[in-house]
Structure formats: structure tokens, C-alpha cells
Amino acid sequence: MNNTTAADSRIRSIVIVGGGTAGWMAAAALANRFKQGVTKITLIESAEIGIIGVGEATVPYIKEFLQDLNINEVDFMRATKATYKLGIDFDGWHKPGEKFIHPFAGYGARIARIPFHHYWAKMRTQKKAQALDDYCLAAQMARHNKFALPKANNDIELSSFNYAFHFDAGLFAHYLSGIAQTLGVKRIQANVQQVNQCPDSGFIRSVGLDTGEIIEGEFFIDCSGFNGLLIEQTLKTGYETWNQWLRCDRAVAMPCTSKIAPASATRSLAMDAGWQWRIPLQHRVGNGYVYCSDYISDDLAAEKLRENLEGEALADPKFIRFTTGMRKQAWNKNVFCLGLASGFMEPLESTSIYLIQSSLTLLLNHFPNNQYNQALVDTVNNNLRIRQEKLRDFLILHYHLNQRHGQALWDECRTMSIPDTLAARIEYFKKTCQPQVDELDFFGTNSWLAMFSGFNIQSDYYHPVVDDFDTHLVEKELQAIATNINNTVKNLPSHLDFIKRNIVGE
Ligand SMILES: Cc1cc2nc3c(=O)[nH]c(=O)nc-3n(C[C@H](O)[C@H](O)[C@H](O)COP(=O)(O)OP(=O)(O)OC[C@H]3O[C@@H](n4cnc5c(N)ncnc54)[C@H](O)[C@@H]3O)c2cc1C
């Protein structure tokens, strides 16, 4: 950035370092926003280093990203071999053998304008209610491997649910790369070998490639993965670690062939030293064991994962080490970091791609001109910090509320002290029957309800209007809702049939 005040202060050159999911999402979004011919966007990626190649489960917010780029959902699903995702199927997290679903949906229907879960809370204490999942269409669709697109109907909460995708990470980056290049992004395949800074300000001026080329830029986006080539190795921004609460620090990934029809939810199975994901795609299944290296060796983790594969392994185990936490500033001088360069929270709730997207949206809404503007930097950094701390708390809750007694990792997580912010949220729910969420929470009321019910956290309170209704009538109403959902689910196509008919075109 220069210091002259010109009539036209637009930034003319943006350089993105890294061509994984973060780099190509940034390239496509920026090229879509900025007028071609004014701001030059260059992306540098290294074939030698490659991409991390995991990150295949998403949250519904991804649909907004596709819509902004005018991407047709069916085309996208074909290109990335995607399947639908209605939520996450948590198996054994509360206790071994117990399951619950975190759906992208709400529960039941309002009665006399009071949310359903107040009625459910009362009836549950009287043992006159089924599991909360039984009152959620999306949860039951996921439980029975069914899928249909939601139909808008504001009167009946039963019909309102959302969905996301499971996709092939490599194909996703490739697909976005095509779109970004069509929108004018210049792609360079090379290794960045040196980073050149302005001696006075420390701002980055250019990067030197192994081809001998020097690429200059006014604004840089660091999407270089865990190493954070610009934001950390060059600017030494600092990293805040959260592994005192989120104890897992490694993962082993191994794709396999599919033997069973694809589930319409991500599967998250609690294991002795962490948990295992299973992500069904059209052409294979993504699997991984996220674990705490204090409690299991790499070899044993790989062996446990292999034992649980549904089909033949398609590759050798890939081991990934990570440190949970966040970069102290996402935006430092003229560098903004995204994706793994900006921090990492384990993929328990598929929040990383969501964070890439929301960070990009924030950056685009506060995009600088060629004058340094601390107010914009602070606004974006503060907002991102709050969002990440909220996500962190949501993830910690999954571990802390477990009842897997006698397993060292789980005993440690259950008894550890948790952030005050999370402790306050749990207490608030116990007192009010209402999750405490605000506009910076990605996970809203329904998500927290899914967790509280899945981990058997009950409230002492329910809304007094609930007592205006005869208990027998409320019981019948609850039964009617569950039956209605059951009947609807029976008549829906299987997830596999839906994909074959609407995506594959068989
Ligand atoms: C085990 C695991 C499971 C995950 N699962 C999920 C999930 O289910 N859902 C989800 O939302 N997220 C998930 N994530 C996170 C997700 O994978 C990442 O957020 C996403 O892939 C973005 O990665 P990236 O683009 O930042 O990094 P990478 O994919 O690592 O890309 C880095 C890029 O930088 C380039 N590069 C690096 N150094 C140089 C250099 N010197 N010169 C030139 N280029 C360079 C590389 O070649 C590459 O192109 C998971 C992560 C892990 C570790």
C-alpha cells in the first residue's frame, strides 16, 4: 500500500498465496466482487507441496457462497461428487451406544406461540416424551438415510430444514479454480521462496518464486496452510492455543470404497482417544480418526481407523498434526490470512470452511483502499475473534458433557475447567430452557438444543403457559407430531435414489 492520496484509491493488485480450499474460495469471491481490469488478482500454488486434501463436510452456509457465484447446485454436486448432508450423527458421545443427531433444522411446532422444546422439557420429566430427535423431520430423514429438498412452508416448522454437502476437497478446489480463472484470476504454479517487506513499515511488497519471478502486490491473502508463510513466518503475528480444552492434536485420514448406501449425515463416532468421521461421497467414503496423542500412538490410531472402514482402503493412512487455536490477528498490516493459515479447530462440526467463508465476507465488507486503515483492521479482527471463541465453546461442550466414565481422555475432558463463557451458557440454559445465542453465533438455538438434549442437560424451568394445557392433550400432540414425521419419512426417497435420479441422472 502506498501513502499518497489519489482520487482513485482502489487497490490494484491482490496476491493470494495458496491454492487449497481457502485460496480458491478467496480467488473466486474476490474476482466476483471486484471489477475485472481494475484489480488484478494472482494466485500462487505449489504442485510440489499440494493441498491438505481433507475438509469434505460443510454447513448450510456454503449454499450462500455458491449462490453468490451463480453456481448451479446440481452442476456443483456433479463436479465435486457431492452428497447431501442433513446434519451430524453423533454416536457414543454422551455414553457408548447412545446416539443423537445435530440436524440443520428445528424441532416440533410452536403451540400457543411457545417454542416446542418447553413442552418437550415438561413432558420429558414425566416420561411422556420421546427423544428430541423424534420430533425433527431432518433428524429422522438422516436416521433413515432419506433425502428430499425442503419445501418452504412458514406455518409448519416440521417442513423447514436446511442442508449442506459432503464433497471431494480436491475436486472442490479444482472446480473453484476454473470459476476463478474464468473471472480473470491469474494462476501461477510455483513455490514462494522469499517474501520481501518494506524496510520501514514491514508491509509485504512482493514474493519471490522458485522460477525467478517476483510477484508484487498491494494486498496479500495468506492461504498457505498450517505454516502461515506470510502471516506467521514473515509477520510473526502469533498464535493463541486452545488445546487445554480441545485436547485432540492429530488426525489420520484414509478414504475407502463405499459398501453401503451413502448416509445423509456425517457420522461422528466417539472412540477411546478421540472420534472418527465418516463422510460419504458419490465415488468413495472419507474417513478419519481425530485423536489426542497423549492417549494413543499414531500406529494404533491408524489400526483402529482401518478396523472401522466400511470398504477397501483407497490410500495409505495420511497423518496430520495440528494445534488447535487461532492466529492472534487474522489481518496484520497488508496481509489477511484464511483457512489453516488463520488457525484450526478440529472438524467436529465442519466449521473450518464456514470460517473461511465468513472471514471472506467480513473482509469483502470492510475491504481497504490503498491507505492503511486501523479501524477496518480492528473491526474485522475483533469480529473474527468473537466468532471463533463462540465456535470453540460449542466444540468444547461436546467433550465436556460426556459420560464416558473410565476412559482417560473423556474423564479428563469431563472434569477439566471450561471457559467461563461456556459455563455461563450451560447455566443459562438450565435456568431458562433457552439457549443463549446472539448474532455472532454461527450455531443458533436449535444447535444448542440438539447438544443439550443429546448430552441430557435439563432445564429446571419451562414456560408457565405450558401448564395451561392438559398434560394428556400435550402428550397426544407430541405423539401426533412424531407420527406425522414418521409417515412423511416413510414416503421419501432414499438418499441414494435421490442422488441417482437428480444428480447422477440415472
Ligand atoms: C483432519 C482434518 C479434517 C478436516 N475436515 C474438515 C471438514 O470436514 N469440514 C471443514 O469445513 N473443514 C475441515 N477441515 C479444514 C479444511 O481442510 C481446511 O480448512 C481447508 O481445506 C482449507 O485448507 P487451506 O486451503 O487453508 O490449506 P491447504 O489445503 O493446505 O492449502 C495450502 C496451499 O498453499 C500452498 N502453499 C503452501 N506453501 C507454499 C509455498 N511456499 N509456495 C506456494 N504455495 C504454497 C499449497 O500448495 C496449497 O495450495 C479439516 C482439516 C483437517 C486437518
PDBQT file of the ligand as one rigid body, heavy atoms in Angstrom, charges set to zero:
ROOT
HETATM    1  C1  LIG A 601      -8.128 -33.695   9.697  1.00  0.00    +0.000 C 
HETATM    2  C2  LIG A 601      -8.893 -32.535   9.149  1.00  0.00    +0.000 A 
HETATM    3  C3  LIG A 601     -10.217 -32.691   8.772  1.00  0.00    +0.000 A 
HETATM    4  C4  LIG A 601     -10.939 -31.592   8.294  1.00  0.00    +0.000 A 
HETATM    5  N1  LIG A 601     -12.267 -31.723   7.994  1.00  0.00    +0.000 NA
HETATM    6  C5  LIG A 601     -12.985 -30.622   7.681  1.00  0.00    +0.000 A 
HETATM    7  C6  LIG A 601     -14.382 -30.712   7.416  1.00  0.00    +0.000 A 
HETATM    8  O1  LIG A 601     -14.970 -31.779   7.419  1.00  0.00    +0.000 OA
HETATM    9  N2  LIG A 601     -15.044 -29.560   7.139  1.00  0.00    +0.000 N 
HETATM   10  C7  LIG A 601     -14.418 -28.351   7.103  1.00  0.00    +0.000 A 
HETATM   11  O2  LIG A 601     -15.085 -27.331   6.911  1.00  0.00    +0.000 OA
HETATM   12  N3  LIG A 601     -13.095 -28.263   7.273  1.00  0.00    +0.000 NA
HETATM   13  C8  LIG A 601     -12.371 -29.357   7.565  1.00  0.00    +0.000 A 
HETATM   14  N4  LIG A 601     -11.031 -29.255   7.747  1.00  0.00    +0.000 N 
HETATM   15  C9  LIG A 601     -10.364 -27.992   7.470  1.00  0.00    +0.000 C 
HETATM   16  C10 LIG A 601     -10.176 -27.866   5.970  1.00  0.00    +0.000 C 
HETATM   17  O3  LIG A 601      -9.458 -28.983   5.478  1.00  0.00    +0.000 OA
HETATM   18  C11 LIG A 601      -9.413 -26.605   5.630  1.00  0.00    +0.000 C 
HETATM   19  O4  LIG A 601      -9.997 -25.507   6.271  1.00  0.00    +0.000 OA
HETATM   20  C12 LIG A 601      -9.475 -26.348   4.151  1.00  0.00    +0.000 C 
HETATM   21  O5  LIG A 601      -9.080 -27.476   3.428  1.00  0.00    +0.000 OA
HETATM   22  C13 LIG A 601      -8.611 -25.172   3.780  1.00  0.00    +0.000 C 
HETATM   23  O6  LIG A 601      -7.263 -25.530   3.738  1.00  0.00    +0.000 OA
HETATM   24  P1  LIG A 601      -6.249 -24.445   3.208  1.00  0.00    +0.000 P 
HETATM   25  O7  LIG A 601      -6.647 -24.062   1.829  1.00  0.00    +0.000 OA
HETATM   26  O8  LIG A 601      -6.148 -23.385   4.216  1.00  0.00    +0.000 OA
HETATM   27  O9  LIG A 601      -4.870 -25.214   3.228  1.00  0.00    +0.000 OA
HETATM   28  P2  LIG A 601      -4.174 -26.324   2.174  1.00  0.00    +0.000 P 
HETATM   29  O10 LIG A 601      -5.217 -27.187   1.596  1.00  0.00    +0.000 OA
HETATM   30  O11 LIG A 601      -3.108 -26.898   2.993  1.00  0.00    +0.000 OA
HETATM   31  O12 LIG A 601      -3.624 -25.386   1.065  1.00  0.00    +0.000 OA
HETATM   32  C14 LIG A 601      -2.413 -24.672   1.221  1.00  0.00    +0.000 C 
HETATM   33  C15 LIG A 601      -1.974 -24.181  -0.146  1.00  0.00    +0.000 C 
HETATM   34  O13 LIG A 601      -0.827 -23.376  -0.004  1.00  0.00    +0.000 OA
HETATM   35  C16 LIG A 601       0.141 -23.793  -0.938  1.00  0.00    +0.000 C 
HETATM   36  N5  LIG A 601       1.468 -23.436  -0.434  1.00  0.00    +0.000 N 
HETATM   37  C17 LIG A 601       1.980 -23.654   0.793  1.00  0.00    +0.000 A 
HETATM   38  N6  LIG A 601       3.248 -23.179   0.863  1.00  0.00    +0.000 NA
HETATM   39  C18 LIG A 601       3.518 -22.641  -0.351  1.00  0.00    +0.000 A 
HETATM   40  C19 LIG A 601       4.657 -22.012  -0.935  1.00  0.00    +0.000 A 
HETATM   41  N7  LIG A 601       5.810 -21.852  -0.263  1.00  0.00    +0.000 N 
HETATM   42  N8  LIG A 601       4.590 -21.617  -2.223  1.00  0.00    +0.000 NA
HETATM   43  C20 LIG A 601       3.459 -21.775  -2.955  1.00  0.00    +0.000 A 
HETATM   44  N9  LIG A 601       2.350 -22.353  -2.456  1.00  0.00    +0.000 NA
HETATM   45  C21 LIG A 601       2.386 -22.789  -1.177  1.00  0.00    +0.000 A 
HETATM   46  C22 LIG A 601      -0.095 -25.295  -1.064  1.00  0.00    +0.000 C 
HETATM   47  O14 LIG A 601       0.467 -25.831  -2.218  1.00  0.00    +0.000 OA
HETATM   48  C23 LIG A 601      -1.623 -25.295  -1.115  1.00  0.00    +0.000 C 
HETATM   49  O15 LIG A 601      -2.062 -24.979  -2.409  1.00  0.00    +0.000 OA
HETATM   50  C24 LIG A 601     -10.297 -30.347   8.172  1.00  0.00    +0.000 A 
HETATM   51  C25 LIG A 601      -8.937 -30.221   8.481  1.00  0.00    +0.000 A 
HETATM   52  C26 LIG A 601      -8.240 -31.299   8.976  1.00  0.00    +0.000 A 
HETATM   53  C27 LIG A 601      -6.787 -31.120   9.320  1.00  0.00    +0.000 C 
ENDROOT
TORSDOF 0
